[in-house]
Amino acid sequence: MATSLTFAIPVNWSSNRTYEVNMIVFVGKKAYTALKDVPTGIEISNTDYWSETGVPYVDLSSIRAKLNELEQDIIGMESDIDGLDTRINTNSGNIATLTTNLQTVTTNLANAVETMNNIMISLYTPYPTQNNGGN
């Protein structure tokens, strides 16, 4: 039956600690896997207990630094989004006002066109002449 590999906590090996089978530890940039339960005092070079493995060294401090950078980027993006949201809300209000103003102007223009048409009709409508009963 296969047993899954686990990383020791802390991951750095110490001869003063015990380790369970299949635990992975690091010594410098090399990884080792416990072949069986390891009592205290067993050196990492003891191949009865330890096998150098192909697990890559993981520099957790550089990962933490990168995560911190990403977190700052996200905070900056959230701030940018909040600013855009404020601008969108302001512009939405401005657009609503402009729409109302445009409707008013359109109504006024339609009334002005109707008035101009009425004036034009009155200017070009001949005055009725009296018919005096003759030709």
Backbone as numpy.savetxt, mean C-alpha at the origin, in Angstrom:
# Nx Ny Nz CAx CAy CAz Cx Cy Cz
10.36 -42.84 10.65 9.52 -41.67 10.65 10.41 -40.44 10.65
10.11 -39.52 9.73 10.94 -38.32 9.59 10.58 -37.32 10.68
11.59 -36.68 11.20 11.41 -35.63 12.19 11.80 -34.32 11.53
11.03 -33.27 11.76 11.32 -32.00 11.10 12.49 -31.30 11.77
13.17 -30.51 10.98 14.28 -29.71 11.47 13.75 -28.47 12.17
14.45 -28.05 13.21 14.09 -26.82 13.91 15.35 -26.05 14.22
15.22 -24.76 14.32 16.36 -23.94 14.71 16.38 -23.85 16.23
17.59 -23.96 16.78 17.76 -23.80 18.22 17.51 -22.34 18.58
17.08 -22.11 19.79 16.91 -20.75 20.27 17.72 -20.61 21.54
18.75 -19.81 21.56 19.25 -19.00 20.46 19.92 -19.87 19.40
20.08 -19.31 18.21 20.60 -20.11 17.10 22.10 -20.32 17.17
22.81 -19.52 17.93 24.26 -19.68 18.03 24.59 -20.81 19.00
25.43 -21.75 18.55 25.80 -22.94 19.32 26.61 -22.57 20.56
26.39 -23.33 21.62 27.17 -23.20 22.85 27.34 -24.61 23.42
28.55 -24.92 23.85 28.80 -26.24 24.45 28.14 -26.34 25.82
27.63 -25.26 26.35 26.98 -25.25 27.66 25.48 -25.53 27.58
25.01 -25.82 26.39 23.57 -26.07 26.21 23.34 -27.49 25.73
22.13 -27.97 25.93 21.73 -29.26 25.36 20.89 -28.98 24.11
20.91 -29.93 23.17 20.16 -29.78 21.93 19.44 -31.08 21.61
18.28 -30.95 21.00 17.52 -32.13 20.60 17.91 -32.52 19.18
17.65 -33.78 18.84 17.93 -34.27 17.50 17.25 -33.37 16.47
17.94 -33.13 15.37 17.47 -32.32 14.23 17.40 -30.82 14.51
18.00 -30.37 15.60 18.08 -28.93 15.84 19.25 -28.38 15.05
19.07 -27.21 14.50 20.10 -26.54 13.71 20.68 -25.40 14.54
22.02 -25.33 14.55 22.72 -24.25 15.24 23.72 -23.63 14.27
24.19 -22.45 14.63 25.20 -21.77 13.82 26.45 -21.55 14.64
27.58 -21.75 13.96 28.89 -21.39 14.50 29.51 -20.52 13.42
29.60 -19.22 13.69 30.03 -18.30 12.64 28.98 -18.32 11.54
29.42 -18.60 10.30 28.49 -18.64 9.16 28.19 -20.07 8.73
28.58 -21.04 9.55 28.32 -22.45 9.23 27.18 -22.97 10.08
26.37 -23.81 9.46 25.24 -24.41 10.16 25.53 -25.88 10.44
25.05 -26.35 11.59 25.21 -27.74 11.99 23.86 -28.27 12.46
23.62 -29.55 12.18 22.39 -30.21 12.60 22.74 -31.32 13.59
21.99 -31.36 14.70 22.21 -32.41 15.70 21.70 -33.74 15.15
22.58 -34.76 15.16 22.22 -36.09 14.66 21.45 -36.89 15.70
21.62 -36.52 16.95 20.89 -37.14 18.06 20.88 -36.13 19.20
20.18 -36.44 20.26 20.15 -35.51 21.39 21.58 -35.25 21.86
21.91 -33.97 22.07 23.29 -33.57 22.41 23.31 -33.06 23.85
24.07 -33.75 24.72 24.20 -33.26 26.10 25.17 -32.08 26.14
25.24 -31.38 27.25 26.19 -30.27 27.39 27.61 -30.81 27.31
28.52 -29.94 26.89 29.93 -30.28 26.84 30.37 -30.95 25.55
29.48 -31.23 24.63 29.86 -31.88 23.37 30.27 -30.80 22.37
31.46 -30.92 21.83 31.98 -29.93 20.87 31.29 -30.08 19.52
31.23 -28.99 18.80 30.57 -28.97 17.50 31.32 -29.85 16.49
32.58 -30.08 16.73 33.40 -30.90 15.82 33.16 -32.40 16.00
32.41 -32.79 17.01 32.12 -34.20 17.28 31.08 -34.70 16.27
31.55 -35.45 15.26 30.68 -35.90 14.17 29.71 -37.01 14.59
29.86 -37.54 15.81 28.86 -38.48 16.31 27.57 -37.74 16.66
27.69 -36.45 16.97 26.53 -35.66 17.38 26.13 -34.58 16.36
27.12 -34.07 15.62 26.85 -32.92 14.75 27.23 -33.21 13.30
26.43 -32.66 12.39 26.74 -32.75 10.96 26.64 -31.34 10.38
27.70 -30.92 9.66 27.62 -29.62 9.00 26.56 -29.73 7.90
25.69 -28.77 7.86 24.58 -28.84 6.90 24.67 -27.73 5.88
23.85 -27.85 4.88 23.81 -26.85 3.82 22.86 -25.71 4.10
22.37 -25.61 5.33 21.48 -24.51 5.67 22.30 -23.22 5.62
21.86 -22.26 4.85 22.65 -21.02 4.73 22.61 -20.20 6.01
23.66 -19.47 6.21 23.73 -18.55 7.35 22.76 -17.41 7.09
22.01 -17.08 8.08 21.06 -15.99 7.95 21.47 -14.90 8.92
21.77 -13.75 8.37 22.13 -12.60 9.20 20.84 -11.89 9.59
20.35 -12.23 10.76 19.07 -11.68 11.20 19.11 -10.17 11.38
20.28 -9.63 11.73 20.36 -8.18 11.94 20.14 -7.45 10.62
20.64 -7.99 9.51 20.41 -7.31 8.23 18.95 -7.45 7.80
18.32 -8.57 8.15 16.90 -8.74 7.84 16.08 -7.76 8.67
16.43 -7.63 9.96 15.72 -6.67 10.81 15.88 -5.25 10.28
17.10 -4.91 9.85 17.34 -3.56 9.31 16.49 -3.32 8.07
16.42 -4.33 7.19 15.62 -4.19 5.97 14.14 -4.07 6.33
13.67 -4.86 7.29 12.28 -4.75 7.73 11.98 -3.37 8.31
12.95 -2.81 9.05 12.76 -1.46 9.59 12.67 -0.44 8.47
13.51 -0.60 7.44 13.43 0.29 6.27 12.07 0.19 5.61
11.60 -1.05 5.42 10.30 -1.26 4.79 9.18 -0.65 5.64
9.31 -0.80 6.97 8.31 -0.22 7.86 8.27 1.30 7.71
9.44 1.92 7.62 9.49 3.38 7.43 8.90 3.77 6.08
9.17 2.97 5.05 8.57 3.23 3.74 7.05 3.16 3.82
6.54 2.16 4.53 5.09 2.00 4.67 4.49 3.18 5.43
5.17 3.61 6.49 4.69 4.77 7.26 4.64 6.00 6.36
5.69 6.17 5.53 5.71 7.29 4.59 4.57 7.20 3.59
4.30 5.98 3.09 3.21 5.80 2.14 1.87 6.08 2.80
1.71 5.65 4.05 0.45 5.93 4.75 0.24 7.43 4.88
1.32 8.16 5.18 1.24 9.62 5.29 0.86 10.22 3.93
1.48 9.73 2.87 1.15 10.21 1.53 -0.31 9.94 1.19
-0.79 8.75 1.55 -2.18 8.38 1.28 -3.12 9.29 2.07
-2.78 9.58 3.33 -3.61 10.48 4.13 -3.67 11.86 3.47
-2.52 12.34 2.99 -2.48 13.63 2.31 -3.34 13.63 1.05
-3.24 12.56 0.28 -4.05 12.44 -0.93 -5.53 12.37 -0.59
-5.86 11.66 0.47 -7.25 11.54 0.89 -7.81 12.92 1.23
-7.03 13.72 1.96 -7.45 15.07 2.31 -7.65 15.90 1.04
-6.70 15.80 0.11 -6.83 16.56 -1.14 -8.03 16.10 -1.95
-8.28 14.80 -1.97 -9.44 14.28 -2.71 -10.73 14.80 -2.09
-10.81 14.78 -0.75 -12.01 15.28 -0.09 -12.22 16.77 -0.38
-11.12 17.55 -0.34 -11.21 18.97 -0.65 -11.65 19.16 -2.09
-11.03 18.42 -3.00 -11.39 18.54 -4.41 -12.82 18.09 -4.68
-13.28 17.07 -3.94 -14.67 16.62 -4.10 -15.63 17.74 -3.75
-15.32 18.46 -2.66 -16.14 19.60 -2.28 -16.10 20.69 -3.33
-14.90 20.97 -3.85 -14.75 21.97 -4.91 -15.51 21.56 -6.16
-15.44 20.30 -6.52 -16.14 19.80 -7.70 -17.64 19.94 -7.52
-18.14 19.62 -6.33 -19.57 19.76 -6.06 -20.00 21.21 -6.21
-19.20 22.14 -5.66 -19.51 23.56 -5.78 -19.47 24.00 -7.24
-18.45 23.57 -7.97 -18.35 23.93 -9.39 -19.52 23.36 -10.19
-19.95 22.16 -9.85 -21.09 21.54 -10.54 -22.35 22.36 -10.31
-22.56 22.78 -9.07 -23.72 23.62 -8.75 -23.64 24.95 -9.51
-22.45 25.56 -9.50 -22.26 26.82 -10.22 -22.50 26.64 -11.72
-22.03 25.54 -12.27 -22.22 25.28 -13.70 -23.70 25.11 -14.03
-24.42 24.44 -13.15 -25.86 24.28 -13.37 -26.57 25.63 -13.33
-26.16 26.49 -12.42 -26.74 27.84 -12.33 -26.44 28.63 -13.59
-25.17 28.60 -14.02 -24.78 29.32 -15.23 -25.53 28.78 -16.44
-25.68 27.47 -16.53 -26.41 26.86 -17.64 -27.85 27.32 -17.66
-28.47 27.36 -16.49 -29.87 27.83 -16.38 -29.95 29.30 -16.79
-29.03 30.12 -16.27 -29.02 31.55 -16.61 -28.78 31.76 -18.10
-27.90 30.97 -18.69 -27.62 31.08 -20.12 -28.85 30.69 -20.94
-29.53 29.64 -20.52 -30.75 29.22 -21.22 -31.80 30.32 -21.15
-31.93 30.96 -19.98 -32.88 32.06 -19.84 -32.48 33.24 -20.71
-31.16 33.52 -20.75 -30.68 34.63 -21.59 -30.94 34.36 -23.06
-30.73 33.12 -23.51 -31.00 32.75 -24.90 -32.48 32.92 -25.20
-33.33 32.49 -24.29 -34.78 32.64 -24.50 -35.17 34.11 -24.58
-34.58 34.92 -23.71 -34.86 36.37 -23.74 -34.39 36.97 -25.05
-33.20 36.60 -25.51 -32.67 37.12 -26.78 -33.56 36.68 -27.94
-34.02 35.45 -27.91 -34.92 34.99 -28.98 -36.20 35.81 -28.98
-36.75 36.08 -27.81 -37.97 36.88 -27.72 -37.73 38.29 -28.24
-36.57 38.86 -27.92 -36.24 40.21 -28.41 -36.11 40.18 -29.93
-35.42 39.18 -30.46 -35.24 39.07 -31.92 -36.59 38.91 -32.62
-37.45 38.10 -32.02 -38.78 37.90 -32.62 -39.54 39.23 -32.62
-39.46 39.97 -31.52 -40.20 41.24 -31.45 -39.63 42.27 -32.42
-38.32 42.23 -32.68 -37.71 43.20 -33.61 -38.07 42.91 -35.07
-38.22 41.65 -35.38 -38.48 41.29 -36.77 -39.94 40.98 -37.07
-40.79 41.16 -36.11 -42.21 40.95 -36.35 -42.78 42.28 -36.85
-43.36 42.25 -38.08 -43.93 43.53 -38.58 -45.13 43.94 -37.75
-45.25 45.26 -37.65 -46.39 45.78 -36.93 -47.63 45.55 -37.78
-48.72 45.20 -37.13 -49.92 44.99 -37.92 -50.35 46.34 -38.56
-50.75 46.24 -39.78 -51.24 47.46 -40.48 -52.75 47.43 -40.45
-53.29 48.61 -40.50 -54.72 48.71 -40.52 -55.21 48.49 -41.94
-56.23 47.74 -42.01 -56.84 47.55 -43.31 -57.98 48.58 -43.42
-57.79 49.53 -44.35 -58.81 50.56 -44.48 -59.88 50.17 -45.49
-59.94 48.96 -45.77 -60.98 48.51 -46.68 -60.61 48.70 -48.12
-59.47 49.08 -48.41 -59.09 49.28 -49.82 -57.91 48.43 -50.18
-57.61 48.58 -51.48 -56.45 47.82 -51.96 -55.21 48.54 -51.65
